Amino acid sequence: TIANKDPVADPPPPPPPQYPDIFAALAAAQEEQNASKAAAGTQADGELLLLGSKGAGKSTVVYAFTQKDETPKPSTALEYRFARRPAGPQNLNTVANIWELGGGTQLSELLKVVLRPDRLERCVVVIVLDMSAPGDALKTLSFWLQAVRKVVDSALARLHADAAGAATLEELRRKQAEVWAEHPDAQQVRPMGVPLLVVAHKWDDFESNFGEAEYRKLCTRTLRFVCHLNGASLVCTKHKDKQQMTLLRNMMYNLVFGTSPVKSVQHEHSSPLVSPAGSDSFGGVGKPPTVDGVLSNEPLERWVGAYEATFPLSKEGGKASGGQDLSMVEAEQFAEECVDELRRQKRDEVEKLRREARLLEAEQAI
């Protein structure tokens, strides 16, 4: 008999192919590019984040920054663009990553996408106010100031907890000290931690609707106080005023690309404001007026109380500063007749069930 031979064992399967980590490669390439720019004396790529209520003019501000003459379209969620600018002796392109947050205040959680610890040193925040509705503008400003501060404080805490974040923290402190170290209000202002620019847009509409000097004086002084308290720059713009839009672009270029700072300063209520961070003072703003029902001695509460008593909220202003139904964010841009019809049917069915439930509840209560 022939002895059975052991069957030949199957060869082991080949190891799975090792694909490169694309995101790690991109991050490494970005760091290398930033390092080369630093060695050449140019600025690393910047992050420009624009916030504000729906229709405030965020896209208009973006087009002013990129020098494009286009008709603005409604923004959806977090939109991305970029702009390049040659800088330094080697004319290396410095890139500005432009993030525009649509959807009103209801998408504020997306701030974390941009205001990350590893990006914080290069971030600039722009809050655009719709001054055609001044009563809503201050509410919008207050909301975004709180939301941005919360996310930035969280990012700073993470940098403190990480030894590798020491260099970023030191650079942030240095930039802040350049503006505020010698300022007489240094102990009172509360800078955000990142450069902040407030754009009071559609100022021509405000001037048309509130031509009296007292309205303008209260509005401008309140905005000056709030912006100065938060270490922000402030500028009033008119969409069709090329001089004002050029001034706005130069202010953003200074913050994002590190170009020469804007030297213009205009704090008179009779003209559009131009107030780079550090150029104003609480003494220059003056004392807040006395308002019935506001018992606090805190200047901020008194300014806000006087402003809200003079400029009430619009009908839309009560809906979270320009928020809208985000179950269909800007649905008109993505219209699908069949899908929209099904959605209407389902909505009608749900409403019918709700009515039946209310009737049943009422009958049981009798």
RONUMI-566908 format. One record per residue (C-alpha): residue number from 1; residue in three letters; x, y, z. Coordinates in steps of 0.02 Angstrom, whole numbers, plus 50000, padded with zeros to 5 digits. Layout:
+------+------+-------+-------+-------+
: nuvo : kese :     x :     y :     z :
+------+------+-------+-------+-------+
:  NUM :  ALA :     X :     Y :     Z :
...
+------+------+-------+-------+-------+
END
This chain:
+------+------+-------+-------+-------+
: nuvo : kese :     x :     y :     z :
+------+------+-------+-------+-------+
:    1 :  THR : 50000 : 50000 : 50000 :
:    2 :  ILE : 50054 : 50177 : 49967 :
:    3 :  ALA : 50055 : 50286 : 50119 :
:    4 :  ASN : 49943 : 50439 : 50108 :
:    5 :  LYS : 50044 : 50598 : 50100 :
:    6 :  ASP : 49995 : 50746 : 50204 :
:    7 :  PRO : 49896 : 50867 : 50098 :
:    8 :  VAL : 49992 : 51020 : 50048 :
:    9 :  ALA : 49935 : 51166 : 50156 :
:   10 :  ASP : 49859 : 51312 : 50064 :
:   11 :  PRO : 49974 : 51461 : 50059 :
:   12 :  PRO : 49924 : 51600 : 50179 :
:   13 :  PRO : 49820 : 51738 : 50100 :
:   14 :  PRO : 49918 : 51889 : 50045 :
:   15 :  PRO : 49913 : 52037 : 50165 :
:   16 :  PRO : 49786 : 52169 : 50122 :
:   17 :  PRO : 49854 : 52310 : 50017 :
:   18 :  GLN : 49918 : 52458 : 50115 :
:   19 :  TYR : 49836 : 52615 : 50050 :
:   20 :  PRO : 49912 : 52782 : 50095 :
:   21 :  ASP : 49817 : 52891 : 50219 :
:   22 :  ILE : 49761 : 53031 : 50104 :
:   23 :  PHE : 49710 : 53148 : 50245 :
:   24 :  ALA : 49875 : 53122 : 50336 :
:   25 :  ALA : 49968 : 53156 : 50174 :
:   26 :  LEU : 49869 : 53316 : 50144 :
:   27 :  ALA : 49899 : 53373 : 50323 :
:   28 :  ALA : 50085 : 53338 : 50307 :
:   29 :  ALA : 50091 : 53433 : 50141 :
:   30 :  GLN : 50001 : 53580 : 50220 :
:   31 :  GLU : 50121 : 53583 : 50367 :
:   32 :  GLU : 50269 : 53576 : 50248 :
:   33 :  GLN : 50197 : 53719 : 50146 :
:   34 :  ASN : 50167 : 53822 : 50303 :
:   35 :  ALA : 50345 : 53787 : 50361 :
:   36 :  SER : 50415 : 53844 : 50193 :
:   37 :  LYS : 50311 : 54002 : 50203 :
:   38 :  ALA : 50372 : 54036 : 50379 :
:   39 :  ALA : 50552 : 54013 : 50321 :
:   40 :  ALA : 50520 : 54133 : 50177 :
:   41 :  GLY : 50443 : 54261 : 50295 :
:   42 :  THR : 50266 : 54243 : 50229 :
:   43 :  GLN : 50107 : 54202 : 50321 :
:   44 :  ALA : 50032 : 54027 : 50334 :
:   45 :  ASP : 49863 : 53993 : 50255 :
:   46 :  GLY : 49719 : 54077 : 50347 :
:   47 :  GLU : 49542 : 54027 : 50394 :
:   48 :  LEU : 49403 : 54155 : 50369 :
:   49 :  LEU : 49236 : 54112 : 50448 :
:   50 :  LEU : 49081 : 54217 : 50408 :
:   51 :  LEU : 48926 : 54213 : 50519 :
:   52 :  GLY : 48760 : 54304 : 50524 :
:   53 :  SER : 48574 : 54292 : 50495 :
:   54 :  LYS : 48496 : 54239 : 50331 :
:   55 :  GLY : 48503 : 54377 : 50201 :
:   56 :  ALA : 48620 : 54486 : 50305 :
:   57 :  GLY : 48748 : 54498 : 50165 :
:   58 :  LYS : 48878 : 54364 : 50207 :
:   59 :  SER : 48900 : 54315 : 50024 :
:   60 :  THR : 48915 : 54499 : 49977 :
:   61 :  VAL : 49058 : 54515 : 50102 :
:   62 :  VAL : 49140 : 54359 : 50030 :
:   63 :  TYR : 49130 : 54431 : 49853 :
:   64 :  ALA : 49205 : 54594 : 49917 :
:   65 :  PHE : 49350 : 54494 : 49990 :
:   66 :  THR : 49377 : 54391 : 49832 :
:   67 :  GLN : 49343 : 54542 : 49719 :
:   68 :  LYS : 49209 : 54452 : 49620 :
:   69 :  ASP : 49060 : 54543 : 49546 :
:   70 :  GLU : 48927 : 54408 : 49558 :
:   71 :  THR : 48747 : 54400 : 49616 :
:   72 :  PRO : 48746 : 54322 : 49791 :
:   73 :  LYS : 48652 : 54159 : 49811 :
:   74 :  PRO : 48575 : 54093 : 49974 :
:   75 :  SER : 48702 : 53993 : 50075 :
:   76 :  THR : 48670 : 53814 : 50127 :
:   77 :  ALA : 48746 : 53744 : 50287 :
:   78 :  LEU : 48936 : 53770 : 50287 :
:   79 :  GLU : 48997 : 53827 : 50117 :
:   80 :  TYR : 49181 : 53828 : 50069 :
:   81 :  ARG : 49279 : 53940 : 49951 :
:   82 :  PHE : 49458 : 53996 : 49944 :
:   83 :  ALA : 49560 : 54144 : 49887 :
:   84 :  ARG : 49745 : 54159 : 49844 :
:   85 :  ARG : 49861 : 54306 : 49864 :
:   86 :  PRO : 50048 : 54311 : 49823 :
:   87 :  ALA : 50154 : 54371 : 49968 :
:   88 :  GLY : 50334 : 54381 : 50024 :
:   89 :  PRO : 50496 : 54400 : 49925 :
:   90 :  GLN : 50466 : 54234 : 49837 :
:   91 :  ASN : 50285 : 54276 : 49793 :
:   92 :  LEU : 50222 : 54116 : 49872 :
:   93 :  ASN : 50033 : 54102 : 49865 :
:   94 :  THR : 49949 : 54127 : 50032 :
:   95 :  VAL : 49779 : 54041 : 50034 :
:   96 :  ALA : 49628 : 54099 : 50132 :
:   97 :  ASN : 49505 : 53959 : 50165 :
:   98 :  ILE : 49335 : 54045 : 50168 :
:   99 :  TRP : 49194 : 53965 : 50267 :
:  100 :  GLU : 49019 : 54038 : 50259 :
:  101 :  LEU : 48893 : 53971 : 50384 :
:  102 :  GLY : 48714 : 53977 : 50320 :
:  103 :  GLY : 48555 : 53922 : 50406 :
:  104 :  GLY : 48549 : 54060 : 50536 :
:  105 :  THR : 48586 : 54017 : 50717 :
:  106 :  GLN : 48522 : 53839 : 50705 :
:  107 :  LEU : 48685 : 53777 : 50629 :
:  108 :  SER : 48798 : 53852 : 50762 :
:  109 :  GLU : 48866 : 53679 : 50806 :
:  110 :  LEU : 48963 : 53685 : 50642 :
:  111 :  LEU : 49077 : 53817 : 50719 :
:  112 :  LYS : 49179 : 53672 : 50786 :
:  113 :  VAL : 49222 : 53619 : 50609 :
:  114 :  VAL : 49322 : 53778 : 50579 :
:  115 :  LEU : 49373 : 53839 : 50753 :
:  116 :  ARG : 49482 : 53687 : 50792 :
:  117 :  PRO : 49633 : 53696 : 50907 :
:  118 :  ASP : 49755 : 53661 : 50765 :
:  119 :  ARG : 49680 : 53802 : 50661 :
:  120 :  LEU : 49646 : 53930 : 50796 :
:  121 :  GLU : 49807 : 54027 : 50770 :
:  122 :  ARG : 49756 : 54062 : 50589 :
:  123 :  CYS : 49568 : 54093 : 50614 :
:  124 :  VAL : 49476 : 54256 : 50584 :
:  125 :  VAL : 49289 : 54273 : 50623 :
:  126 :  VAL : 49174 : 54397 : 50534 :
:  127 :  ILE : 48997 : 54427 : 50599 :
:  128 :  VAL : 48883 : 54512 : 50472 :
:  129 :  LEU : 48734 : 54610 : 50538 :
:  130 :  ASP : 48580 : 54658 : 50437 :
:  131 :  MET : 48555 : 54841 : 50482 :
:  132 :  SER : 48394 : 54851 : 50381 :
:  133 :  ALA : 48321 : 54766 : 50536 :
:  134 :  PRO : 48420 : 54847 : 50679 :
:  135 :  GLY : 48313 : 54768 : 50815 :
:  136 :  ASP : 48368 : 54594 : 50757 :
:  137 :  ALA : 48549 : 54646 : 50727 :
:  138 :  LEU : 48598 : 54663 : 50910 :
:  139 :  LYS : 48515 : 54497 : 50952 :
:  140 :  THR : 48611 : 54414 : 50810 :
:  141 :  LEU : 48774 : 54492 : 50869 :
:  142 :  SER : 48748 : 54437 : 51049 :
:  143 :  PHE : 48708 : 54259 : 50997 :
:  144 :  TRP : 48862 : 54238 : 50887 :
:  145 :  LEU : 48978 : 54321 : 51013 :
:  146 :  GLN : 48924 : 54194 : 51145 :
:  147 :  ALA : 48930 : 54047 : 51024 :
:  148 :  VAL : 49104 : 54090 : 50958 :
:  149 :  ARG : 49173 : 54123 : 51132 :
:  150 :  LYS : 49110 : 53954 : 51192 :
:  151 :  VAL : 49194 : 53859 : 51050 :
:  152 :  VAL : 49356 : 53960 : 51058 :
:  153 :  ASP : 49368 : 53937 : 51247 :
:  154 :  SER : 49347 : 53749 : 51223 :
:  155 :  ALA : 49484 : 53747 : 51090 :
:  156 :  LEU : 49599 : 53849 : 51204 :
:  157 :  ALA : 49569 : 53727 : 51347 :
:  158 :  ARG : 49621 : 53583 : 51234 :
:  159 :  LEU : 49779 : 53676 : 51186 :
:  160 :  HIS : 49819 : 53704 : 51370 :
:  161 :  ALA : 49800 : 53519 : 51403 :
:  162 :  ASP : 49918 : 53471 : 51262 :
:  163 :  ALA : 50104 : 53508 : 51276 :
:  164 :  ALA : 50111 : 53528 : 51087 :
:  165 :  GLY : 49989 : 53673 : 51099 :
:  166 :  ALA : 50110 : 53786 : 51195 :
:  167 :  ALA : 50177 : 53870 : 51037 :
:  168 :  THR : 50001 : 53907 : 50972 :
:  169 :  LEU : 49949 : 53981 : 51140 :
:  170 :  GLU : 50104 : 54090 : 51144 :
:  171 :  GLU : 50070 : 54156 : 50969 :
:  172 :  LEU : 49889 : 54194 : 51014 :
:  173 :  ARG : 49947 : 54289 : 51170 :
:  174 :  ARG : 50074 : 54386 : 51068 :
:  175 :  LYS : 49944 : 54441 : 50939 :
:  176 :  GLN : 49824 : 54493 : 51077 :
:  177 :  ALA : 49959 : 54589 : 51170 :
:  178 :  GLU : 50002 : 54687 : 51012 :
:  179 :  VAL : 49830 : 54766 : 51016 :
:  180 :  TRP : 49785 : 54775 : 51200 :
:  181 :  ALA : 49942 : 54774 : 51309 :
:  182 :  GLU : 49956 : 54965 : 51314 :
:  183 :  HIS : 49770 : 55005 : 51296 :
:  184 :  PRO : 49691 : 55100 : 51442 :
:  185 :  ASP : 49542 : 54978 : 51441 :
:  186 :  ALA : 49653 : 54822 : 51440 :
:  187 :  GLN : 49585 : 54762 : 51608 :
:  188 :  GLN : 49404 : 54780 : 51555 :
:  189 :  VAL : 49396 : 54715 : 51376 :
:  190 :  ARG : 49371 : 54528 : 51347 :
:  191 :  PRO : 49454 : 54485 : 51180 :
:  192 :  MET : 49386 : 54330 : 51096 :
:  193 :  GLY : 49552 : 54240 : 51073 :
:  194 :  VAL : 49541 : 54254 : 50883 :
:  195 :  PRO : 49530 : 54412 : 50776 :
:  196 :  LEU : 49348 : 54466 : 50761 :
:  197 :  LEU : 49269 : 54588 : 50638 :
:  198 :  VAL : 49088 : 54647 : 50650 :
:  199 :  VAL : 49014 : 54711 : 50487 :
:  200 :  ALA : 48858 : 54818 : 50507 :
:  201 :  HIS : 48796 : 54792 : 50329 :
:  202 :  LYS : 48655 : 54881 : 50235 :
:  203 :  TRP : 48696 : 55040 : 50329 :
:  204 :  ASP : 48613 : 55140 : 50191 :
:  205 :  ASP : 48447 : 55054 : 50235 :
:  206 :  PHE : 48472 : 55101 : 50418 :
:  207 :  GLU : 48505 : 55282 : 50372 :
:  208 :  SER : 48348 : 55287 : 50265 :
:  209 :  ASN : 48237 : 55211 : 50399 :
:  210 :  PHE : 48311 : 55300 : 50549 :
:  211 :  GLY : 48370 : 55469 : 50488 :
:  212 :  GLU : 48358 : 55560 : 50655 :
:  213 :  ALA : 48524 : 55592 : 50741 :
:  214 :  GLU : 48468 : 55516 : 50907 :
:  215 :  TYR : 48432 : 55348 : 50825 :
:  216 :  ARG : 48602 : 55343 : 50743 :
:  217 :  LYS : 48690 : 55400 : 50901 :
:  218 :  LEU : 48612 : 55261 : 51007 :
:  219 :  CYS : 48641 : 55127 : 50876 :
:  220 :  THR : 48822 : 55172 : 50840 :
:  221 :  ARG : 48870 : 55193 : 51023 :
:  222 :  THR : 48790 : 55027 : 51072 :
:  223 :  LEU : 48879 : 54934 : 50932 :
:  224 :  ARG : 49042 : 55020 : 50977 :
:  225 :  PHE : 49025 : 54971 : 51160 :
:  226 :  VAL : 48983 : 54788 : 51125 :
:  227 :  CYS : 49122 : 54769 : 50996 :
:  228 :  HIS : 49252 : 54857 : 51103 :
:  229 :  LEU : 49205 : 54751 : 51254 :
:  230 :  ASN : 49237 : 54593 : 51151 :
:  231 :  GLY : 49397 : 54656 : 51071 :
:  232 :  ALA : 49319 : 54665 : 50897 :
:  233 :  SER : 49341 : 54779 : 50749 :
:  234 :  LEU : 49184 : 54864 : 50682 :
:  235 :  VAL : 49142 : 54935 : 50512 :
:  236 :  CYS : 48978 : 54996 : 50435 :
:  237 :  THR : 48956 : 54958 : 50250 :
:  238 :  LYS : 48840 : 55004 : 50108 :
:  239 :  HIS : 48826 : 54873 : 49971 :
:  240 :  LYS : 48840 : 54997 : 49826 :
:  241 :  ASP : 48972 : 55108 : 49907 :
:  242 :  LYS : 49136 : 55053 : 49826 :
:  243 :  GLN : 49241 : 55154 : 49947 :
:  244 :  GLN : 49162 : 55070 : 50098 :
:  245 :  MET : 49176 : 54895 : 50021 :
:  246 :  THR : 49359 : 54927 : 49978 :
:  247 :  LEU : 49390 : 54981 : 50158 :
:  248 :  LEU : 49306 : 54820 : 50218 :
:  249 :  ARG : 49414 : 54715 : 50102 :
:  250 :  ASN : 49572 : 54800 : 50166 :
:  251 :  MET : 49522 : 54766 : 50346 :
:  252 :  MET : 49495 : 54582 : 50306 :
:  253 :  TYR : 49659 : 54574 : 50208 :
:  254 :  ASN : 49750 : 54640 : 50361 :
:  255 :  LEU : 49672 : 54508 : 50474 :
:  256 :  VAL : 49688 : 54361 : 50355 :
:  257 :  PHE : 49842 : 54398 : 50249 :
:  258 :  GLY : 49937 : 54510 : 50369 :
:  259 :  THR : 49940 : 54662 : 50254 :
:  260 :  SER : 49961 : 54839 : 50320 :
:  261 :  PRO : 49827 : 54887 : 50447 :
:  262 :  VAL : 49690 : 55009 : 50402 :
:  263 :  LYS : 49731 : 55179 : 50474 :
:  264 :  SER : 49559 : 55255 : 50450 :
:  265 :  VAL : 49458 : 55280 : 50609 :
:  266 :  GLN : 49283 : 55355 : 50610 :
:  267 :  HIS : 49179 : 55355 : 50770 :
:  268 :  GLU : 49054 : 55495 : 50732 :
:  269 :  HIS : 48873 : 55438 : 50722 :
:  270 :  SER : 48841 : 55549 : 50572 :
:  271 :  SER : 48946 : 55437 : 50456 :
:  272 :  PRO : 48975 : 55250 : 50437 :
:  273 :  LEU : 49086 : 55185 : 50576 :
:  274 :  VAL : 49265 : 55126 : 50548 :
:  275 :  SER : 49337 : 55059 : 50710 :
:  276 :  PRO : 49485 : 54939 : 50703 :
:  277 :  ALA : 49512 : 54838 : 50861 :
:  278 :  GLY : 49598 : 54942 : 50994 :
:  279 :  SER : 49555 : 55110 : 50915 :
:  280 :  ASP : 49402 : 55141 : 51026 :
:  281 :  SER : 49381 : 55163 : 51213 :
:  282 :  PHE : 49242 : 55155 : 51341 :
:  283 :  GLY : 49274 : 55337 : 51380 :
:  284 :  GLY : 49251 : 55380 : 51196 :
:  285 :  VAL : 49087 : 55284 : 51188 :
:  286 :  GLY : 49019 : 55374 : 51341 :
:  287 :  LYS : 48896 : 55324 : 51474 :
:  288 :  PRO : 48737 : 55227 : 51431 :
:  289 :  PRO : 48569 : 55314 : 51442 :
:  290 :  THR : 48445 : 55279 : 51582 :
:  291 :  VAL : 48300 : 55167 : 51531 :
:  292 :  ASP : 48141 : 55129 : 51628 :
:  293 :  GLY : 48140 : 54949 : 51687 :
:  294 :  VAL : 48329 : 54925 : 51677 :
:  295 :  LEU : 48388 : 54928 : 51858 :
:  296 :  SER : 48563 : 54858 : 51830 :
:  297 :  ASN : 48715 : 54970 : 51844 :
:  298 :  GLU : 48811 : 54863 : 51720 :
:  299 :  PRO : 48848 : 54968 : 51566 :
:  300 :  LEU : 48819 : 54822 : 51447 :
:  301 :  GLU : 48645 : 54786 : 51513 :
:  302 :  ARG : 48599 : 54971 : 51507 :
:  303 :  TRP : 48660 : 54991 : 51328 :
:  304 :  VAL : 48567 : 54835 : 51273 :
:  305 :  GLY : 48410 : 54889 : 51368 :
:  306 :  ALA : 48411 : 55060 : 51285 :
:  307 :  TYR : 48442 : 54984 : 51114 :
:  308 :  GLU : 48303 : 54855 : 51128 :
:  309 :  ALA : 48180 : 54986 : 51190 :
:  310 :  THR : 48217 : 55094 : 51038 :
:  311 :  PHE : 48236 : 54959 : 50904 :
:  312 :  PRO : 48111 : 54818 : 50938 :
:  313 :  LEU : 48128 : 54646 : 50859 :
:  314 :  SER : 48046 : 54615 : 50691 :
:  315 :  LYS : 47922 : 54474 : 50667 :
:  316 :  GLU : 48061 : 54362 : 50603 :
:  317 :  GLY : 48178 : 54419 : 50741 :
:  318 :  GLY : 48089 : 54312 : 50870 :
:  319 :  LYS : 48139 : 54156 : 50776 :
:  320 :  ALA : 48317 : 54134 : 50838 :
:  321 :  SER : 48397 : 54276 : 50740 :
:  322 :  GLY : 48357 : 54226 : 50565 :
:  323 :  GLY : 48333 : 54041 : 50590 :
:  324 :  GLN : 48225 : 53939 : 50475 :
:  325 :  ASP : 48159 : 53764 : 50451 :
:  326 :  LEU : 48319 : 53666 : 50427 :
:  327 :  SER : 48230 : 53504 : 50388 :
:  328 :  MET : 48233 : 53576 : 50212 :
:  329 :  VAL : 48381 : 53696 : 50211 :
:  330 :  GLU : 48355 : 53812 : 50063 :
:  331 :  ALA : 48241 : 53681 : 49984 :
:  332 :  GLU : 48203 : 53792 : 49836 :
:  333 :  GLN : 48380 : 53764 : 49774 :
:  334 :  PHE : 48353 : 53576 : 49766 :
:  335 :  ALA : 48173 : 53564 : 49710 :
:  336 :  GLU : 48112 : 53389 : 49659 :
:  337 :  GLU : 47928 : 53386 : 49615 :
:  338 :  CYS : 47897 : 53203 : 49662 :
:  339 :  VAL : 47992 : 53215 : 49826 :
:  340 :  ASP : 47911 : 53380 : 49873 :
:  341 :  GLU : 47737 : 53310 : 49837 :
:  342 :  LEU : 47770 : 53157 : 49946 :
:  343 :  ARG : 47834 : 53270 : 50084 :
:  344 :  ARG : 47675 : 53376 : 50076 :
:  345 :  GLN : 47568 : 53219 : 50085 :
:  346 :  LYS : 47663 : 53155 : 50237 :
:  347 :  ARG : 47651 : 53324 : 50321 :
:  348 :  ASP : 47462 : 53327 : 50293 :
:  349 :  GLU : 47446 : 53150 : 50363 :
:  350 :  VAL : 47544 : 53197 : 50518 :
:  351 :  GLU : 47438 : 53353 : 50543 :
:  352 :  LYS : 47279 : 53248 : 50525 :
:  353 :  LEU : 47341 : 53125 : 50657 :
:  354 :  ARG : 47381 : 53269 : 50773 :
:  355 :  ARG : 47205 : 53340 : 50754 :
:  356 :  GLU : 47127 : 53169 : 50787 :
:  357 :  ALA : 47237 : 53149 : 50942 :
:  358 :  ARG : 47183 : 53319 : 51008 :
:  359 :  LEU : 46999 : 53277 : 50978 :
:  360 :  LEU : 47017 : 53110 : 51068 :
:  361 :  GLU : 47104 : 53195 : 51213 :
:  362 :  ALA : 46965 : 53324 : 51224 :
:  363 :  GLU : 46828 : 53189 : 51222 :
:  364 :  GLN : 46914 : 53093 : 51361 :
:  365 :  ALA : 46926 : 53248 : 51466 :
:  366 :  ILE : 46736 : 53275 : 51458 :
+------+------+-------+-------+-------+
END
